[in-house]
Amino acid sequence: MGAYIFITSEGETFQPGNISHDVDVDNCQVIGFANGASEKEAFKNLKDENDYLLNTNFNELICIELKNEDYHGNAKYFYLGDSKKLGTLLPTFLPTNFSSQ
């Protein structure tokens, strides 16, 4: 069985701390995760396990197979705030053989 994530580009998203009513971030939203032998089976399982989804206004979902079924345990976290403190968007960690030449 494969692990899948379902996302949508429908809906609106705001930055944390935003006081404006205007949408200021165009991105995708995670609808859910499901397992299945195929994308189609995972979609069926997503709906069966989360029947409330049928009562939302979301319509088009994008299904992406995850490389590893233990996606939570293998997640890597990156923080834009650390890079902003440097005044530029640089990677938070650099390879050990990095040289500034």
C-alpha positions as semicolon CSV with decimal commas, in nm:
position;residue;x (nm);y (nm);z (nm)
1;M;0,000;0,000;0,000
2;G;0,112;0,350;-0,075
3;A;0,071;0,664;0,132
4;Y;-0,084;0,968;-0,036
5;I;-0,143;1,333;0,046
6;F;-0,442;1,520;-0,095
7;I;-0,414;1,895;-0,147
8;T;-0,618;2,166;-0,314
9;S;-0,547;2,511;-0,448
10;E;-0,907;2,609;-0,373
11;G;-0,970;2,832;-0,075
12;E;-0,789;3,126;0,077
13;T;-0,494;3,156;0,310
14;F;-0,362;3,440;0,524
15;Q;-0,020;3,495;0,682
16;P;0,003;3,462;1,061
17;G;-0,073;3,795;1,227
18;N;-0,248;3,937;0,918
19;I;-0,504;4,204;1,009
20;S;-0,623;4,264;0,653
21;H;-0,928;4,093;0,507
22;D;-0,750;4,063;0,172
23;V;-0,600;3,728;0,080
24;D;-0,225;3,765;0,062
25;V;-0,090;3,414;0,011
26;D;-0,156;3,194;-0,292
27;N;-0,081;2,837;-0,194
28;C;-0,224;2,490;-0,151
29;Q;-0,404;2,350;0,149
30;V;-0,368;1,997;0,282
31;I;-0,703;1,820;0,278
32;G;-0,586;1,490;0,420
33;F;-0,375;1,177;0,403
34;A;-0,481;0,827;0,301
35;N;-0,336;0,489;0,215
36;G;-0,424;0,270;-0,080
37;A;-0,294;0,036;-0,347
38;S;-0,350;0,318;-0,599
39;E;-0,444;0,686;-0,608
40;K;-0,804;0,589;-0,678
41;E;-0,822;0,355;-0,378
42;A;-0,656;0,615;-0,155
43;F;-0,915;0,873;-0,268
44;K;-1,195;0,632;-0,177
45;N;-1,033;0,570;0,162
46;L;-0,990;0,945;0,218
47;K;-1,364;0,998;0,166
48;D;-1,461;0,695;0,376
49;E;-1,238;0,798;0,666
50;N;-1,330;1,170;0,651
51;D;-1,696;1,183;0,551
52;Y;-1,717;1,550;0,658
53;L;-1,520;1,637;0,341
54;L;-1,836;1,582;0,137
55;N;-1,995;1,872;0,329
56;T;-1,720;2,120;0,239
57;N;-1,698;2,344;-0,066
58;F;-1,371;2,188;-0,186
59;N;-1,401;2,013;-0,521
60;E;-1,070;1,956;-0,701
61;L;-0,812;1,758;-0,504
62;I;-0,458;1,685;-0,613
63;C;-0,322;1,347;-0,509
64;I;0,053;1,299;-0,458
65;E;0,214;0,973;-0,356
66;L;0,449;1,012;-0,061
67;K;0,794;0,861;-0,088
68;N;0,785;0,720;0,262
69;E;0,481;0,599;0,453
70;D;0,637;0,730;0,776
71;Y;0,614;1,087;0,650
72;H;0,574;1,232;1,002
73;G;0,878;1,051;1,138
74;N;1,093;1,149;0,841
75;A;0,982;1,511;0,813
76;K;1,247;1,783;0,787
77;Y;1,162;2,129;0,917
78;F;1,291;2,457;0,778
79;Y;1,234;2,803;0,924
80;L;1,227;3,117;0,713
81;G;1,267;3,328;1,027
82;D;1,622;3,203;1,082
83;S;1,721;3,314;0,733
84;K;1,549;3,652;0,764
85;K;1,763;3,736;1,068
86;L;2,067;3,716;0,839
87;G;1,911;3,968;0,602
88;T;1,887;3,718;0,317
89;L;1,712;3,390;0,247
90;L;2,000;3,144;0,286
91;P;1,965;2,777;0,373
92;T;1,947;2,724;0,750
93;F;2,213;2,455;0,737
94;L;2,500;2,422;0,494
95;P;2,694;2,116;0,376
96;T;3,003;2,040;0,586
97;N;3,228;2,098;0,284
98;F;3,084;2,447;0,224
99;S;3,342;2,712;0,153
100;S;3,283;3,085;0,120
101;Q;3,518;3,126;-0,180
